[in-house]
């Protein structure tokens, strides 16, 4: 035990005293917060060059409304600031009318498409003659927007809104109905999104507060993302560490004074301590940032204990597999090929994250979160989504992960004992499985 703890302390000190550890601590918040900050900054940097859209109106009743709406938008909605500080932040929409001149729709569309290809215009709109008629066919497309930039959808949505509003007005007037009265009578009623009503110690009813949708999504995502990144940062380097000691014959010297199983356990304990250190730094920083911003109430105190428990079990489980791979292979190339299935298993929870977050108490979410390799990430995700999950589920999940971790450590110990002294060629999956079963 004493030798194992010496190895654990050495692994811990070797990890936290390096510049790579400090750089890694800084990289994670930069990756998580930097992408959000970049979107906030770059979201305001929009190409403000005029966007020319040509319109063919076979109804002869809709083009004027589109041109008028564009003029109002260009005069009032594309600037910020006032006076000398007025600055254009959105592009102008330049709407131009095109007369068919006896050509059918197909040839007109071809001519305008060629203009788009030559970058003479950005897009064009074909308004069919039946656009004002009510159709029982929901798949009918009397108005078509053409562009070679399908990812730029702002213009199409704006045109759709303007034309639909004008078409509705024409139809109401044709039915002798006042569009203003109809709009007032059909105005949608807002539905509030509130938390549950509570009562204080004196029995007085406390008014429900507005639910914070952003916090309800960001907190579970942040918890899951943090656990995944810590597992990757702490457990994955174990493979390279073991492989380096094996290739440089350092392991042979160490095994002269400590058993292979004790050496492996010492390394696992050291890396678990590193992961807890990283988590403590990140959680403390997150709480300080939330408190400074006035959102300390959203810090998930109720799941912090479970987070640390599942993190330690996950690092223990995946770390043992990384150690086994490092001991069984002979070079980096072999290690990378064996890591691929393990990495796919680790990122599996990311594929179902959205479904689990949307319905955390469904049978599917429960079943996925009880699959031991995915349990740490998915269980903490489900616990972080209000109102949480029954206590027996994380307890069962922790028990299953403990069993899986014990089996992984047991199998990894056998593989480590045989593979750590092998030189010249690496083991295949079949050989590793045989070592794990037979010892």
N, C-alpha and C positions, 0 to 999 in steps of 0.2 A: 504493500500500500504506500509506504513512504517513497519508494522509487517512482511509483506511478504519479504521485503528487509532485515530485521533483520535475518529471517530464511535463506535467500539466503547467506548472509554474513557468518552466522554461519556454514552452510554446506560447503562453500568454504574453510574457515579456517580449519575446521575439516578434510577436505580431503588433503589439500596441506601441512599441518604441520605434517603429520604422516610419519613414516619411510616407510610405505607401498607405499606411493605416490612416494617417492624418489627411492625406489627399483623398482617400476613399470616403472619410467622414464628410468632407466638403463636397465631393462629387454628387452624392445622393440628393441632398437638398437642392443642389444646382440643377440636377436633372429633373427633379419633380417640380420645383418652383420656377426654374428657368424657362421651361416650356410654356408655363402659364404666363409668365412675364413677357416672353417673346410674342405670344399671341396677342396680349394686350397692347404691346407697342406696335407690332406689325399690322394689327387689325385696323389701325387708323391710317396706315400708309396705303392709300388706294390710288390706282391709276386714274387721274382726273382728265384724261384726254376725252374729247367729245366722242360719244357713241352714236353713230349714224344708223338709223333703222328706217328701211323703206317699207311702205305699206301699200298693198293692193286691196282696195275696198270695193268689193262687188255689190255691197248693199248701198253705197253712196250715202250712208247715214252715220257712220261710226268714226271716220277719219278725223273730222273736226274736233270731236270730243277728245280724241287721243292727242292731237296737236295742242289743244288748249291745256290739257292736263300736263303735258310736257313743258309748256311755257311757264305755267304756275310753279311747277317743281323747280325748273331752272332758275327762276327768280327768287324763290323763297326757301327751298329745302336743301340746297347743296352747299350752303355756307354756314360757318360758325363765327361767332364774334360779331361786333358791330363797328360801324365807322371805319376808322383807319386800320383797325385790327381784324376786319372782316377777311376771312380766308376760305377759299373753296376747298371742300373736303370730299366732294363726290363729283362724278363726271356729269356733264350735260347730256341729255337725251335729245338728239336732233331727229325729229320725225319728218320724213319726206314722202309725199304721195307719188305713186307710180300709176300711170294709166295703162291698161292692158293693150290698147291700140289694136284691137281685133285678134290678138293672139289668145290661144286657149291657155288654161291654167298650167298645164304641163310645160309649155314653152316659156311662159312668163317665169315660172319657178326656176327653169334651167338658166335663163338669162340672169336672174337675180343671184342664183347660186354662184355663177361665174364671177359676178361682181364681189361676192363675199370672199371667194378664193383669191381674188386679186387685192384683197384688203381695201377695196374702195368703200365698202360699207361693213358694219359689224354683223348685221342680221336683217332679215326681212320677214314680213307678216303677210299671209294670205287670208283675207276675210271673205269667206264664201257667201254667195248670195242668200243662202238659207240660214245665215247666222242669227237672224232675228226670229226665226220660227222655233216654236217649241217642239222638241223631238222626244219621242218615247224610247229612242235607242240611246242608252247611256254611253255606247262606244263611238257614237258619231263625233266627228271632229270638224266642225264648220270653220274653226279658226286655227291656223297652223303657224307656228313660229319656227323659222329655219335659221340655223347657225352652225358653224363648225367649231364652236366653243361650248360644248354641253355642260361644262363645269361652271360656266358663268351664267347663273340662273336668275340673277336679280332683275335683269331687264325683262325676261319672260314673265316673271311673277308680277312686275309692275304693270305691264301691258295687259295681262290677264285681269288684274283688278280693275283697271280703268274701263276696259271693254265690257266686262260683266256688269259693272255698275250702270253703264250707259244702256246696255241691252235691257236690263231690268226696268229702267225708267221708260224706255220706248214701249215695252210690253205692257206696263201698267197704264200708260197713257192710252194705248190702244184698247184697253179694257175699261176705259173711263174711270180710272182710279187715280187718286192723288198720290204721287210717289212719296211726298213728304209725310202724309198721314200713314201710309203703309210702312214707311221706315220707322216711324215712332211706335206703331203698334207691334211691329215684329222685332223691335230692339231686344237683344239678348240680355238676360239678367245674370249678373256676375254671381258666382258661387264661391264663397270663402273656403279656404283650406286651413282649418284650425286644429290645434291639439285638443286633447280631452279636457273637460272641465274638472277642476279639483276643488277640495275644501281644505281650509286651514285647520289648526288645532282647535279653534273655537267653533268650528262648524260652519263658518262663513264661506259661501261659494266664491271661488276665485275664477274670474273670467278667463276663458280659454284664449291663448295667444296664437298668433298667426304661425303656422308651421313653416319651418325653414327648409325648403326642398333642397337647396344647395348643400346645406349641412347634412341632411339625411342621405345624400349620395356621396359627398366628399369624404366624410368621416369613415364609413366602411371601406371605401376604395383606398384611402390613405393607410388604414390599418393593414389591409391585405398587401398593398404595394410595399409598405415598410418591411413586413415580415419576409416577403419574397426577396427583396434586395439584401436584407441582412443574411438570409440563408445563402444566397449566392456569394456574397462578399466574404462570409465566414467559412462555409463548408467547402466550396469549390477549390480554394487554394490548397486544401489538404492533399489532393491528388498530386499536384506538382511538387509539394514538399516531400511527400513520401518517395516519389519517383526520383527526385534529385538526390535524396539520401541513399537510395538504392544504387543509382548509377555511379555515385562518388564513393561507394563502399562505406559510407558513414554508418549505415544500418548494421553492418557486420560488427563494428566496434561497439555500438550500443547494445546489441544482443548478447555481447559477452558479459554484461552485468545486469540485464533485465530480460524478463521473458517477453516473447512477441506480443502476447495478449495484454500484458501490463503496459508495454510501450504504446500499443494502439489505444488503450483506454486513456492513458495519460494525454495523448495527443487530442483525443475527443474531448476530454474535460477542459483542456486548455482552450480549445476553439469554442466550446460552449461559453466559457467565461468571456472570450472576446466578443461573442455575439450579444451577451447580456450588457457588456460595456457599451457597445455601439447603440443598442436599443435605449439604454438609459440616457445617453447623450441626445439622441433624436427626440425621445419623448419629452425630456426636459426642455429642449429647444422649442418643440411644438407647443408645449403648454405656455412657455414664456411669450411666444409670438401671439398665441390666441388671447392671453391675458392683456397684452399690450394693445391688441386691436379691439378689445372689448367683447370677445367671443369665448371667454373661458368656460362658459356653461356648456359648450359643445365638446369639451375635452372628455373622452370616453373613460372616465374613471372606473366605471362598473366592469369593464372588460380587460383592464390592464393586467390583472393577475393571470387571467386566462391567456392573454397574449404572451406573457413571459413563459408560462408553462408550455404552451404549444410551440413557441419558438425554440425553446431548449430541446424539446422532443424531436422537432423537425431537424435541427442541426445535428443532434445525436444520430438520428436515423440516416439522413442523407450523408452526413460526414463519414459514417462507417462504410457506406457504399463507395464514396470517393476514395477512402483509404484502401479498400479492397482493390479497386481498379488501379490505383497507383502502385500497389505491391505486385499486381499480377502482370503488368505490362513492362516492356523494356525500353520504350522511347515515347516521346511526345505524340508522334503520329498514331501509334496504337492506342494511346490514352484518349486522344480526341475521337477516334472512331468508336470506342466503347462508351464515351460520354454521351453520344447522340441520343440513344434510347432513354438514358437517365434524364437528360435535359427535357425531352418531350414529356416525360412523366411529371417533371417539376412544373412545367408551364401549363399542364392540363387544366388546373383550376382557372387559369386566365380565360380559357375558351368558354367556360360556362358561367363566368362571373356575373354577366348581365342578367342571365336567367335566374340565378340564385339570389341576386340582390332584389330583383323584382318580386319574387315569390319565395322568401326565405323559409317559410314553413310548409312548403309543398312536399309531397312525397319524394319527388325527384331531387329536390335540394337536400332533404334529409339523407337519402341514399348516397348521393355523391359525397356529402360531407362525412360519411362514415367509412369511406374508402381510405384506408390509412395514409397512402402517399399524398392524398389531397386534403385530408382532414384538417391539418393545422391552418391552412389558408382559408378553406371554405367555412370551417366552423367559426373562426374569428370574424369572418365576413358576415355570417348569419347573426352572430351575437351583437354585432355593431349596428345592425339595421333595426330601428325601433319596430315593435316593442321588445325585441329579443326573442329568445327561444327557451323552452323548458330546461330546467337544470339537469335533468337526466341525460339530455342529448350531449352537451359538452363533456359530462362525466364519462359517458359511454365512449365518446370519441377519444378522450384522453386515454382511456383504458386500452382501446384498440391500437392507438399509436404507440403506447408503452409496449404492448405485446409485439407489434411490428418492429419497434426499435430494438427490443431484446433479440428478436430473431435475426435482424440485420447485423447487430453487433456480434452475435454468436457466429453467423456465417462468415462475416468479414474477418473475425479473429482466426478462423480456420484457413481462409484464403491468405490472410496476411502472414500467417506462420509458415506456409509453404512458399508463397510467391516472393516474399521479401528477400530471400537469398538466391532466387533464380537469376541467372545472368544469360545473356545471349539471345533469348527469344521469349516473347510474351505468351501468356496463356490465352486460350480461346474461351468463349462463354461455356462451352461444354466442360472444359477442364476445370474452370472456376466452380461450376455447379457440382462437379464430382468432389472437389476439395471441400466444399461447404457441407456436403452430405456425409462423406466418409471420413473427413479430417485428414 
